[in-house]
Amino acid sequence: MQEDSSEKTSDKSEEDDWHLYANADYGAAESLEKEPVKEDNTVDEEWFDGDDFYHEGSSIDWESPPCPAPLGIAHVIKIGVCDHCLHRIGGRRTESLGFEGGASLRKEAFSRDSELSNFEVPELCPLCENLFDDVGNIADRIIETLEGVQFKSMQLGIHLPKDLAQSEDSIRTKHGSQGSKPLKASFALAIQSEMLIRMPEIAFVKEYPDIMVTVDALTLRVDTDVRPVFIYGRYEKLVRGIPQTRWPCRSCRGRGDGCESCEGTGLQYRESVQDIIGDPVKETLIASDTSFHGMGREDIDVRCLGSGRPFVLEIKNPKIRNEELSVIEGKINSNNPDKVRVNSLRWCQKKEVSRVKETRSEKSYTIRFKIENPPSEKEITEAIHSLSGIILDQETPKRVSHRRAAKTRKRKITSIADILIEGSEIQFSLRCEAGTYVKELVHSDEGRTTPSVKSVIDRECEVLWLDVNEIHAD
């Protein structure tokens, strides 16, 4: 009981002390020793949180109702919003939009309260810092930057300073009408409207624009990005010795300057499927460069025949976007008709690149090799036919081990046909799963592929050539 009483007394004492300090402004005006009270003639400073606007010595009423109430309209006029922002957050319908709509709202407010016209308009609108005054200038810069570029659609992005966005949001959400658009969206819409006045044929879209425009609201810098166009097709490589894509010089690693090995070209091989196809397209569409995306690739010494290998050509920064594909196909096929030809061209979207790269289609090949001391034709034919339908175990070949992960892959040989034996040279056709190393199926790569033609005929095999007959896609 005594302990409880002591605790209550102690708590009471602390509460009394706190009460004294609280009422005495932390002991500044009243002492615990009951000193005589002196008159305090000092004037208390008015507390200020930095969020008030003043005009001619009187504070603006921040507790006014939000727009579209007349007092709300009057309040935002007092804090100095521009006509554009007045219309944006005013929440009232007017015959005109933007600056003209805000001017009509301001005129109505002045007719209700003539004192409003006496409030001095600040240099900068507290909501937008006069950004909307520069809409016409920004439209001029966009049009100037895109001179000579063919486009039908555009996407607009705005970079707004964080402090301006926060300040605008604070005022608008408290004093603007419900549902009024934020500054960023309104600024973008104002630019779009100005662009449509000058270029009514364009459309503003959210996906797959021809042009992307970014506006920095702090510096008013305008950046334009001409989006690439994509063409899907199939190519036939009719000769050996041409790589699919550009192959940088091994000596200078593609730099080219002063390199004797590549004679300054930066390329290990002067020609590639990419450039034979891409150069005429780049010239036709007045583009800066191309990127080539194929459904796999054949070795440099392998031809690709049949209907060809599917690919997507990405054309970067084109000034022309809608040339007839029959014209483009004709220019490609007349560029090097004995080396590379294309067919089945069509315009496509970027997502087609992923589809082409990720598709795993069976392929048909013809391969020719030679052996020493060949057994009988019957033995050779039966041995090779025995590989039809089997599943291979293929370790990563030595020739690609520098760029492929070391692992064992299982690949199926679907069928084998058309076995041709001419002395020590043997030729056959096969259809197999995507990713099969066909050369290694024949010579075994020192036992890394099992079983193999070498293992079933018990002879060393030297591959002479390989052709891709068909890629079974689409």
C-alpha positions as CSV (number, residue, x, y, z in Angstrom):
1,M,0.0,0.0,0.0
2,Q,2.8,2.4,0.8
3,E,4.5,1.7,-2.5
4,D,1.3,2.4,-4.3
5,S,0.8,5.7,-2.4
6,S,4.4,6.7,-3.1
7,E,4.0,6.1,-6.8
8,K,0.8,8.1,-7.0
9,T,2.5,11.0,-5.1
10,S,5.5,10.9,-7.5
11,D,3.3,10.9,-10.5
12,K,1.2,13.7,-9.2
13,S,4.3,15.8,-8.5
14,E,5.6,15.2,-12.1
15,E,2.2,16.1,-13.5
16,D,2.1,19.4,-11.4
17,D,5.6,20.3,-12.6
18,W,4.7,19.7,-16.2
19,H,1.6,21.8,-15.8
20,L,3.6,24.7,-14.4
21,Y,6.1,24.6,-17.3
22,A,3.4,24.3,-19.8
23,N,1.4,27.3,-18.6
24,A,4.5,29.3,-17.9
25,D,5.9,29.0,-21.5
26,Y,8.7,26.6,-20.3
27,G,9.4,28.7,-17.2
28,A,10.1,32.0,-19.0
29,A,7.3,34.1,-17.3
30,E,6.6,32.2,-14.0
31,S,9.1,30.8,-11.5
32,L,8.6,27.8,-9.3
33,E,9.8,29.9,-6.4
34,K,6.8,32.2,-6.7
35,E,8.6,35.4,-7.7
36,P,6.6,38.6,-8.2
37,V,4.8,38.6,-11.5
38,K,6.0,41.4,-13.8
39,E,3.9,42.8,-16.6
40,D,5.0,41.4,-19.9
41,N,4.6,44.1,-22.6
42,T,6.2,42.0,-25.4
43,V,4.1,41.2,-28.4
44,D,3.9,37.5,-29.3
45,E,5.2,36.8,-32.8
46,E,2.6,35.5,-35.2
47,W,3.3,31.8,-36.0
48,F,4.0,31.3,-39.8
49,D,4.4,28.0,-41.6
50,G,5.6,29.5,-44.9
51,D,2.5,28.5,-46.7
52,D,0.6,31.8,-46.7
53,F,0.2,34.4,-49.5
54,Y,0.1,38.1,-48.5
55,H,-1.3,41.1,-50.3
56,E,-1.0,44.6,-49.0
57,G,-0.5,43.4,-45.4
58,S,-3.5,41.1,-45.3
59,S,-3.3,37.3,-45.5
60,I,-5.3,35.5,-48.1
61,D,-8.0,33.2,-46.6
62,W,-6.7,29.7,-47.0
63,E,-9.9,28.3,-45.4
64,S,-12.1,29.3,-48.4
65,P,-14.2,26.6,-50.1
66,P,-12.6,24.9,-53.1
67,C,-13.5,25.7,-56.7
68,P,-16.0,25.9,-58.4
69,A,-17.5,27.9,-55.5
70,P,-17.4,31.6,-56.1
71,L,-15.2,32.1,-53.0
72,G,-12.9,29.4,-54.2
73,I,-12.5,31.1,-57.6
74,A,-11.9,34.4,-55.8
75,H,-9.3,32.7,-53.6
76,V,-7.2,31.2,-56.4
77,I,-7.3,34.6,-58.2
78,K,-6.0,36.2,-55.1
79,I,-3.0,33.9,-54.9
80,G,-2.1,34.8,-58.5
81,V,-2.9,31.9,-60.7
82,C,-2.7,32.5,-64.5
83,D,-5.7,32.3,-66.7
84,H,-4.8,28.9,-68.0
85,C,-4.6,27.4,-64.5
86,L,-7.7,29.3,-63.4
87,H,-9.7,27.5,-66.1
88,R,-7.9,24.2,-65.3
89,I,-8.8,24.1,-61.6
90,G,-11.8,26.3,-61.7
91,G,-14.2,23.5,-62.5
92,R,-16.6,25.6,-64.6
93,R,-17.6,25.0,-68.2
94,T,-16.8,27.9,-70.5
95,E,-17.2,28.4,-74.2
96,S,-13.5,28.7,-74.6
97,L,-10.6,26.6,-73.1
98,G,-7.1,27.4,-71.8
99,F,-6.2,31.1,-71.4
100,E,-9.5,32.3,-72.9
101,G,-11.6,30.1,-70.7
102,G,-9.7,31.4,-67.6
103,A,-10.1,35.0,-68.7
104,S,-13.8,34.5,-68.9
105,L,-13.9,33.0,-65.3
106,R,-11.8,35.9,-64.1
107,K,-14.2,38.4,-65.7
108,E,-17.1,36.8,-64.0
109,A,-15.3,36.9,-60.6
110,F,-14.5,40.6,-61.1
111,S,-18.2,41.3,-61.8
112,R,-19.1,39.6,-58.5
113,D,-16.3,41.3,-56.5
114,S,-14.7,44.4,-57.9
115,E,-12.0,44.3,-55.2
116,L,-10.5,41.3,-56.8
117,S,-9.1,43.4,-59.7
118,N,-7.0,45.3,-57.1
119,F,-4.9,42.2,-56.3
120,E,-1.5,42.4,-58.1
121,V,-0.7,39.5,-60.4
122,P,2.7,38.0,-59.5
123,E,5.4,37.4,-62.1
124,L,5.0,33.7,-61.9
125,C,1.8,31.6,-61.5
126,P,2.1,29.6,-58.2
127,L,0.7,26.6,-60.0
128,C,2.6,26.4,-63.3
129,E,5.3,29.0,-63.1
130,N,4.0,30.3,-66.5
131,L,4.8,27.0,-68.3
132,F,1.7,27.4,-70.5
133,D,3.2,30.6,-72.0
134,D,5.8,28.4,-73.7
135,V,3.5,25.9,-75.4
136,G,3.7,27.6,-78.8
137,N,7.5,27.8,-78.5
138,I,7.7,24.1,-77.7
139,A,5.5,23.2,-80.6
140,D,7.8,25.3,-82.9
141,R,10.8,23.3,-81.6
142,I,9.2,19.9,-82.2
143,I,8.2,20.8,-85.7
144,E,11.6,22.2,-86.5
145,T,13.4,19.1,-85.1
146,L,11.2,16.8,-87.2
147,E,11.5,18.6,-90.5
148,G,11.7,16.1,-93.3
149,V,10.6,13.2,-91.2
150,Q,7.6,11.2,-92.2
151,F,5.3,10.2,-89.3
152,K,1.6,9.8,-88.5
153,S,1.6,9.2,-84.7
154,M,3.4,10.7,-81.7
155,Q,3.8,10.1,-78.0
156,L,4.5,12.9,-75.6
157,G,6.5,12.7,-72.3
158,I,6.9,15.6,-69.8
159,H,9.6,15.8,-67.2
160,L,8.4,18.1,-64.4
161,P,10.6,19.3,-61.5
162,K,9.6,17.4,-58.4
163,D,9.2,20.5,-56.2
164,L,6.9,22.2,-58.7
165,A,4.8,19.1,-59.0
166,Q,4.5,18.8,-55.2
167,S,3.6,22.5,-54.8
168,E,1.0,22.4,-57.5
169,D,-0.5,19.2,-56.2
170,S,-0.8,20.7,-52.7
171,I,-2.6,23.9,-53.8
172,R,-4.8,22.1,-56.5
173,T,-6.0,19.3,-54.3
174,K,-7.0,21.8,-51.5
175,H,-8.4,24.7,-53.5
176,G,-9.1,23.3,-57.0
177,S,-12.3,21.7,-58.2
178,Q,-12.7,17.9,-57.7
179,G,-11.3,16.0,-60.6
180,S,-9.2,18.9,-62.0
181,K,-6.2,17.6,-64.0
182,P,-2.7,17.8,-62.5
183,L,-0.1,20.1,-64.1
184,K,1.8,17.4,-65.9
185,A,-1.2,16.0,-67.7
186,S,-2.6,19.5,-68.5
187,F,0.8,20.7,-69.9
188,A,1.0,17.6,-72.1
189,L,-2.6,18.1,-73.3
190,A,-1.9,21.8,-74.1
191,I,1.1,20.8,-76.2
192,Q,-0.9,18.1,-78.0
193,S,-3.7,20.6,-78.7
194,E,-1.2,23.1,-80.2
195,M,0.5,20.4,-82.3
196,L,-2.9,19.3,-83.7
197,I,-3.7,22.8,-84.7
198,R,-0.5,22.9,-86.7
199,M,-0.5,19.3,-87.9
200,P,-4.1,18.0,-87.8
201,E,-3.1,14.8,-89.6
202,I,-1.1,13.3,-86.7
203,A,-2.5,11.2,-83.9
204,F,-1.3,11.0,-80.3
205,V,-1.0,7.3,-79.1
206,K,0.1,5.4,-76.1
207,E,1.6,2.4,-78.0
208,Y,3.8,2.1,-81.0
209,P,4.3,5.8,-81.9
210,D,6.2,6.8,-84.9
211,I,7.8,9.6,-82.9
212,M,8.5,10.0,-79.2
213,V,8.9,13.6,-77.8
214,T,10.2,14.4,-74.4
215,V,9.9,17.9,-73.0
216,D,11.9,19.1,-69.9
217,A,9.7,21.6,-68.2
218,L,12.6,23.1,-66.2
219,T,14.9,23.9,-69.2
220,L,12.2,23.7,-72.0
221,R,14.6,21.3,-73.8
222,V,12.8,19.2,-76.5
223,D,14.2,15.8,-77.4
224,T,12.7,13.8,-80.3
225,D,13.2,10.1,-81.0
226,V,12.2,8.7,-84.3
227,R,11.1,5.1,-83.5
228,P,12.5,2.3,-85.7
229,V,10.4,0.4,-88.2
230,F,10.5,-3.4,-88.6
231,I,10.2,-5.6,-91.6
232,Y,9.7,-9.4,-91.3
233,G,10.8,-11.7,-94.2
234,R,12.8,-14.8,-95.2
235,Y,16.2,-14.8,-96.8
236,E,18.0,-17.3,-98.9
237,K,21.8,-17.3,-98.8
238,L,22.9,-18.8,-102.1
239,V,26.7,-18.9,-101.6
240,R,29.1,-19.9,-98.9
241,G,31.5,-17.6,-97.1
242,I,29.1,-14.8,-96.0
243,P,28.2,-14.3,-92.3
244,Q,24.6,-13.6,-91.3
245,T,25.5,-10.3,-89.4
246,R,28.4,-7.9,-89.4
247,W,31.6,-9.6,-88.1
248,P,34.0,-7.1,-86.5
249,C,37.6,-7.3,-87.4
250,R,39.5,-9.5,-84.9
251,S,42.6,-7.3,-85.1
252,C,41.1,-3.9,-84.4
253,R,37.8,-5.2,-82.8
254,G,35.7,-3.2,-85.2
255,R,37.4,0.2,-84.7
256,G,38.8,0.2,-88.2
257,D,41.1,3.3,-88.0
258,G,44.5,2.5,-89.5
259,C,43.9,-1.3,-89.3
260,E,45.8,-3.1,-92.1
261,S,44.0,-6.4,-91.5
262,C,40.6,-5.0,-92.4
263,E,41.9,-2.0,-94.5
264,G,40.1,0.4,-92.2
265,T,36.6,-1.1,-92.6
266,G,36.4,-2.6,-89.1
267,L,34.9,-5.8,-90.6
268,Q,36.4,-9.3,-90.7
269,Y,34.2,-9.9,-93.8
270,R,33.3,-7.1,-96.2
271,E,29.8,-8.6,-96.9
272,S,27.1,-10.0,-94.7
273,V,23.5,-11.0,-95.1
274,Q,22.6,-8.1,-92.8
275,D,24.2,-5.4,-95.1
276,I,23.2,-7.0,-98.4
277,I,19.6,-6.8,-97.2
278,G,19.9,-3.7,-95.0
279,D,21.8,-1.3,-97.2
280,P,19.1,-0.9,-99.9
281,V,16.4,-0.6,-97.2
282,K,18.5,2.0,-95.3
283,E,18.9,4.0,-98.5
284,T,15.3,3.8,-99.5
285,L,13.9,4.8,-96.1
286,I,16.7,7.4,-95.5
287,A,17.7,5.6,-92.2
288,S,20.8,5.8,-90.0
289,D,21.4,2.1,-89.6
290,T,19.9,-1.4,-89.3
291,S,19.9,-4.3,-86.9
292,F,19.3,-7.9,-88.0
293,H,17.4,-10.4,-85.9
294,G,17.3,-14.0,-87.4
295,M,15.6,-17.2,-86.4
296,G,19.0,-18.8,-85.5
297,R,21.9,-18.6,-87.9
298,E,23.8,-20.9,-90.2
299,D,27.6,-21.2,-90.2
300,I,29.5,-18.9,-92.5
301,D,30.3,-21.8,-94.9
302,V,26.6,-23.1,-95.0
303,R,24.0,-22.1,-97.5
304,C,20.4,-21.5,-96.6
305,L,18.0,-22.6,-99.3
306,G,14.4,-23.5,-99.7
307,S,11.9,-20.8,-98.6
308,G,14.7,-19.2,-96.5
309,R,15.4,-18.3,-92.9
310,P,12.9,-16.1,-91.1
311,F,14.3,-12.7,-90.0
312,V,13.3,-9.3,-88.7
313,L,15.1,-6.2,-90.0
314,E,15.1,-3.2,-87.6
315,I,15.5,0.1,-89.4
316,K,16.7,2.9,-87.2
317,N,15.8,6.6,-87.4
318,P,14.0,6.3,-90.8
319,K,12.7,9.5,-92.4
320,I,10.4,7.5,-94.6
321,R,8.1,5.0,-93.0
322,N,5.6,3.7,-95.6
323,E,7.4,2.7,-98.8
324,E,5.8,-0.1,-100.8
325,L,7.3,-3.4,-99.8
326,S,7.3,-4.6,-103.4
327,V,9.7,-1.7,-104.1
328,I,11.9,-2.6,-101.1
329,E,11.9,-6.3,-102.1
330,G,12.9,-5.4,-105.6
331,K,15.8,-3.3,-104.5
332,I,17.1,-5.9,-102.1
333,N,16.9,-8.7,-104.7
334,S,18.7,-6.6,-107.3
335,N,21.5,-5.7,-104.9
336,N,23.4,-9.1,-105.0
337,P,21.0,-11.5,-106.7
338,D,23.5,-14.3,-106.9
339,K,24.3,-14.2,-103.2
340,V,21.2,-13.2,-101.1
341,R,17.5,-13.0,-102.0
342,V,14.4,-12.2,-99.8
343,N,10.7,-13.1,-99.9
344,S,7.5,-12.8,-97.9
345,L,8.3,-9.3,-96.7
346,R,5.7,-7.6,-94.4
347,W,5.7,-4.7,-91.9
348,C,5.7,-5.8,-88.3
349,Q,6.0,-4.6,-84.7
350,K,8.9,-4.9,-82.3
351,K,7.3,-7.9,-80.6
352,E,8.0,-9.9,-83.7
353,V,11.7,-9.8,-82.9
354,S,11.1,-11.8,-79.7
355,R,8.9,-14.3,-81.5
356,V,11.4,-14.9,-84.3
357,K,14.3,-15.3,-81.8
358,E,12.4,-17.6,-79.4
359,T,10.8,-19.9,-82.0
360,R,12.4,-23.3,-82.2
361,S,11.5,-25.0,-85.5
362,E,12.7,-28.3,-86.9
363,K,15.1,-27.9,-89.8
364,S,16.0,-30.0,-92.9
365,Y,19.6,-30.3,-94.1
366,T,21.7,-32.0,-96.7
367,I,25.2,-32.8,-95.8
368,R,28.1,-34.3,-97.8
369,F,31.3,-35.9,-96.3
370,K,34.0,-38.3,-97.3
371,I,35.6,-41.3,-95.6
372,E,38.6,-43.6,-96.4
373,N,38.3,-47.3,-97.1
374,P,34.5,-47.2,-97.3
375,P,32.6,-50.4,-96.5
376,S,29.9,-51.6,-98.9
377,E,27.1,-49.3,-100.0
378,K,24.6,-51.6,-98.2
379,E,26.5,-51.3,-94.9
380,I,26.8,-47.5,-95.2
381,T,23.1,-47.1,-96.0
382,E,22.0,-49.4,-93.1
383,A,24.4,-47.7,-90.7
384,I,23.2,-44.2,-91.5
385,H,19.5,-45.2,-91.6
386,S,20.0,-46.6,-88.0
387,L,20.3,-43.0,-86.8
388,S,16.8,-42.1,-87.9
389,G,14.6,-41.4,-84.9
390,I,17.3,-41.5,-82.2
391,I,18.1,-38.9,-79.6
392,L,21.6,-37.6,-79.6
393,D,23.7,-36.5,-76.6
394,Q,25.7,-33.5,-77.8
395,E,28.3,-31.8,-75.7
396,T,29.1,-28.2,-76.6
397,P,31.3,-28.4,-79.8
398,K,34.9,-27.2,-79.5
399,R,34.3,-24.7,-82.4
400,V,31.7,-22.8,-80.4
401,S,32.9,-23.4,-76.8
402,H,34.2,-19.8,-76.6
403,R,30.6,-18.5,-76.9
404,R,28.3,-21.3,-75.7
405,A,27.8,-22.8,-72.2
406,A,29.5,-26.1,-71.6
407,K,26.6,-28.6,-71.3
408,T,25.2,-31.7,-72.9
409,R,22.1,-31.2,-75.1
410,K,19.7,-33.9,-76.2
411,R,18.5,-33.5,-79.8
412,K,16.2,-35.7,-81.9
413,I,16.9,-36.9,-85.4
414,T,13.4,-37.0,-86.9
415,S,14.2,-38.7,-90.2
416,I,17.0,-39.5,-92.6
417,A,16.5,-39.9,-96.4
418,D,18.1,-39.6,-99.9
419,I,21.4,-41.4,-99.0
420,L,23.8,-41.0,-102.0
421,I,27.2,-42.8,-102.2
422,E,29.7,-41.8,-104.8
423,G,33.0,-43.6,-104.1
424,S,34.4,-42.2,-100.9
425,E,32.0,-39.4,-100.7
426,I,28.6,-39.8,-99.0
427,Q,25.6,-37.5,-99.0
428,F,22.3,-37.7,-97.2
429,S,19.4,-35.5,-96.1
430,L,17.9,-35.3,-92.6
431,R,15.2,-33.5,-90.6
432,C,16.1,-32.8,-86.9
433,E,15.2,-30.8,-83.8
434,A,16.2,-27.1,-83.5
435,G,19.6,-26.7,-82.1
436,T,21.1,-29.9,-83.5
437,Y,24.8,-29.6,-84.5
438,V,24.6,-31.5,-87.8
439,K,28.4,-31.4,-88.6
440,E,29.1,-33.0,-85.3
441,L,26.4,-35.6,-86.0
442,V,28.7,-36.8,-88.8
443,H,32.3,-36.5,-87.5
444,S,31.4,-36.8,-83.7
445,D,33.6,-33.9,-82.6
446,E,36.1,-36.4,-80.9
447,G,33.2,-38.3,-79.2
448,R,31.3,-35.2,-78.0
449,T,28.3,-36.3,-80.0
450,T,27.0,-39.8,-79.5
451,P,25.9,-41.7,-81.5
452,S,27.3,-40.3,-84.7
453,V,27.9,-41.4,-88.3
454,K,31.5,-41.9,-87.4
455,S,30.5,-44.4,-84.7
456,V,28.1,-46.4,-86.7
457,I,30.3,-46.9,-89.8
458,D,33.5,-47.0,-87.8
459,R,35.4,-44.6,-90.1
460,E,36.8,-41.0,-89.7
461,C,34.4,-38.6,-91.5
462,E,35.4,-35.3,-93.1
463,V,32.5,-32.9,-93.7
464,L,32.7,-31.3,-97.2
465,W,29.7,-29.1,-97.1
466,L,26.3,-28.5,-95.5
467,D,23.1,-26.9,-96.7
468,V,20.0,-25.8,-94.9
469,N,17.1,-27.1,-97.1
470,E,14.2,-25.8,-95.1
471,I,13.3,-24.2,-91.8
472,H,9.9,-25.5,-90.8
473,A,8.4,-22.3,-89.2
474,D,5.3,-20.2,-89.7
